């Protein structure tokens, strides 16, 4: 273990020196934070930053001053007199043993009179099981979901990667446990690269479980060691132009979605004109995706204003498929427009408006 102690009062120097003598480490100063040049000897094992300051000052420095090169280190606040100690940040440690092993050593040196606890990590920890249930998400591995929730229950951080509109339900508490990384549409390639990197990380002993909340199709997600959560927030709008075999239509639309790198499990709604709601093909497509059927009158479809300009092609002026999925999504974004890869069927795809809330 190796402690990087920071403080300047006489009491802080005395307490800090007790910790350095008992555990190991050295003093650092403000220049170390500004330059980010502090190096921890490799042979020392686990390391941490010790703020021998009032709690409010330690928290502010931890948030605003610690450079990126030192952000993987746990941060502790210890009062100058050594009568109080707490964990400010667990850092990039994957397991509680690394951070709290250091903390236990600090408490032993400070003695039994040192006040060290306010409550359990459950006071701020979240639950992805509840989030998955709320949005009807498909879960790639129940075992991994339980593992992630176990981390959250202890207040340990979990990395979440997404190419959807995902937001914190509580902007103050949620960032303490969820490390949310968003990828816009033009960074799809980077999103896929991160997935494969997370797969490699999952193979390492003790690596943290990463979570991907997405409607994108991720190859081999069920065996990857990475947790995939797929919300059913996609709506398919369908037009049937000629009589089509229901099985052929269902299989064809599924294949087309997969070719567009869309996870079929994300489809929650099949939207059609009111006159075709009882059509056998419509029913079979809905069954294929485990989706509900919604229908609209022609007047509703004509009045819809999807965020796309109509073309001058006559067959695209009355864009029933796009209008239907747009209405079913509550005015969300159009993902696929007028795909005709399935003979006799035209379909569009839209994602539900709004954000997936983590809290």
N, C-alpha and C positions, 0 to 999 in steps of 0.2 A: 504494500500500500504506500501511497505517496500523496502528501497534502500540499497544496499551494495556498498558503495562508496570506490573507490581505486584511490589514487594519493598521491603525497608527497611534491609538492611545496607549498609555503605559500598561493599563490593565489588559488591553488586547494583546500587547506584545508578550506579556507574562503567560496568558492563557494559550496563545498561539504556540509559544515555545514549549509548553507542556505537551501539546499535541504533536509537535514535530519531534520532540525527544522520545515520546512514547510510540509513535507510529512511523515517523519518517516524513521528510519533505523539506520545504524551504519557503522563505518569504518571497512574495512578489509585490510589485507596486503598480501604480496607474499606467506607467509606460508599457507594462506587459499587456494590459488590456488594449491600449491604443495601437500598439504595434502588432499584437497577435503573434509575437515571436517566442512565447514561452514553450519550452520543450520539456517533456517529461521523460526521464530515463526509461528505456524499454524494460530493463530488468526489474523495475520497481513494481510491476503488476498494476492493479487497479489504482486510479488516481482520482482526486476530487479537489474542487475549489472550496476553501473555507473563508467565509466572510465574517470577520470578527467585528461586526458593526450592529447598530440598531436594525431591527427587522425591516422597517420601511426602506432604509438606505440599501440594505442588501438586496431586497427585491428589485428596487429601481436599477441598481447596477447590473443585476442579473438580466434584466429585460433589455437594457439600453446600451450597455458598455462591453459586455463579453463578446469578443470577436468570433467569427465563424469557426476559426481553427481550434477554438477551445469549447465550442458548444456541445461537444459530445461528453464533456466531463460533468458529473453530478455537482450540484452546488448546495452547500450547507450554510446556514446562518448559525453562528455561535455568539452569544452575548460576550462582551468584553470581560465580564467577571466569571464567565463559564457557568452561569446558572440557568442558561436556556440554550437549547439546540433544536434545530428543525431542518427538514429537507425542503429546499426551495425548488430545486429542479432535479429530476432523476437522470437527466442527460440522455445519451444515446445508448444506455445499457439495455440489454435485451432481457435480462432477468433481474428479479428483485435482489438476488443474492449479492450482486456486485455493488449496487448502491447501498443497500441496507447493511451489508457486511462492514463497509466503511463506517456507517453510522453507528453500528453497535460498538465498534472499537473506540469511536469518539466518546460515546456515552460512558464506557468503562473508565476512561481516563478522567472525565469530568466528575464522575461520582454519582451516587444515588440521589443527591439533592437537586440534580440538574433536571429542569422541567423540559420534557421532550415531545409530548404528544398533545394534539388537539382533538383527534378523532381518526377514524379509519378512512382509507381511500375510497370506500363506498360512497362517501359524501359527495364526491365529484365524479366518480366513475359512471360510464354510460352503459348501454346494453344494445348491441347490434341485433340481438334476437328480437327485441321489441321493435326496432326499426324495420327489420325484415318482415315481421308480422304485419306491421302497419301498412306497408306498401305491397304486400303479397309477393315478396321477392322469392325467386328460386335460389336455393342455397346449394353451392357446389359440394360442400362437405359439412354435415352436422357436427362432426368431430372437431373440425377446425373452428367452426362458429363457437362451440363451447370453449375451446382453447382461447380464442380472442376475448370472449366475454369474461373468462377467468382473469385475463390481464387487466381488462377494464375495471373489474371489481376491486382489484388491488390498487387502482389508480395509476397503472402503468400505461405509457403511451402506445397507441396503435396507428400505424401509417395506413392512410386510405388514399387510393388513387382512383380518379374518375374522369370520364369524358362527358359526364352529364351535368346538369345544373344541380349541384349538391351544396347545401349551406348548413351552417351551425344553427341548431334550434335555439341555443343559448350562446351568444357570442362571447361571453366571459368565461363560463365554466367549460364548455365543450372543447375549446382549443387546448385545454390543459391535458386532455386525454386523447383527442383525435388530431393527428397530424395530417391535415387535408391538403392534397396536391391535385390541382385541376389541370386538365389538358383540353384546350379549345379544339374545335374541329380541324383547324389547319395544322395541328400537332399530333395527328392520329398515329403517324409513324413512330413518334417518340413515345406515345402511350403504349404501343405494342412492344417497343424495345424495353420499356420499363417492366412490362409483364414478364418478359423472358429473363430480365435481370432479377426480378423478384423470385422467379422459379429457381434460379441458381442460388440465390441467397437462402431459400428455404431448405436447400440440400445441406447447408452448412450446420454443424452442430450448434445448437443454442440460438440460431437465427430467429428473429422476430417474425411472426406471421403477418404478411401484408394482406390488405383487403382491396379488392377491385369492385367498385360499384359501377356497373356498366350494362348497356344493352348491346354492346359489341360482342361479336363471337370470338372468344379466346380459346385457341386450340389446346385441348388437353387439360382444361381447367380443373376437372374433377380429380385428376391424379397429380396435380402440380405442386401440392404443398402450399398453394396460395388460395385464399378464400375469395370466391366469386359470389357476388350478390347481384341478381338480375331483377330489377323491378318491372312489373307488368304495366308499363306506361306507354306502349306503342299501340297505335290504332291503324288498322288496315281499312281503307276505303275501296270498295269493289264495284265494278261494272261488269255485268255478264253480257257480252255482245252476241254470242251464239251459244247454242246448247253444248254443254261441256260435261264430260264425265266427272262426277264429284271427286273420285279418288285421284284422278289425274290433276285436277285443279289444286287439291290440297297439297299433294306432293310437289307440284310445280311451283307453287307460291313459297313453300318451305325452302326448296332448293334455291329459288331466286333470292330470298332473304339471306341465306347462307353465303351466296355468291357476292352479296353486297356487304358481307361481314356483319350482318345483324343477327343477334341471337334470337331464334324463334320463341324461346321462353319469355321474351319481353313483350310479346303481343297479348294484349288484354282485351281488345275490342275489335269486332268486325262491324264496320259501318256501311250500310247499304240504303238505297231508296226504299220507301215503305212498301212498294209494290213487289219487291223481291225478298222480303224478310223471311218468307216461308219456303224459299227455294232450296231444293235438296243440296245443291252445290254450296250455297251459303252456309247451310247447317253443317256440312261436312268440313268446310274450311274452319269454321268456328270450333268444331270438335278437335280438329288437328292441333290447334294452338291452345286449347283449353280456354277459349275466349268467349265473352258474351256478345250477343248480337244487338246492335242498336240500329234503328231505322229513322229516316227523315222524309218528310213530305217534299215534293218537288219544289214547292215555293221556298222552303227552308234552304234547300241546296242551291237554288238560283240566287238567293240573297247572300249566301256565304261569300266572304272576301278573303280567300287565302292570300298570304303575303308573296304572291308570285304573279307576274304579268302574263296574261293569256297570249298565246301566239296567234298568228293569222291562219293557222291550219284549221280548216272547218271542223275536223273531228275533235279538236281540242278546245273549241270555244265553250262548249257545255261540259266542263270538266267535273263530272259527277263524282268520280273516285276521289279526287283531291278535296272537293268540297265536303264530302262525307267524312273523310278521316280528319279534316281540319275541325269540323264541328264536334266530332267525338273526342278530340284532344283538348277541347276547350279553348281553341285558338292557339295551339302550340306550333312548333316549327315543322315544316315539311321536310322529311328525310329522303323519300323516294317519290317521284312524280310520274304517274302514268306509265308504269312498267307493263309491257305487253309480251313478256317472255313466255307466258302461258297462253296457248292458242284459245281464243274465245273469251279471255279474261283480261281486263285492264285493272290494275290496282295501284294505289298510292299509299304512302306510309307517313304518319306524323307522330311526333313525340308529345306527350301530355304537357300542357303549360304548367309552369311553376317549378319549384325546387324540391328535391328530396331532402327533408330535414333530418339531421343526424340525432338530435336530442330526443 
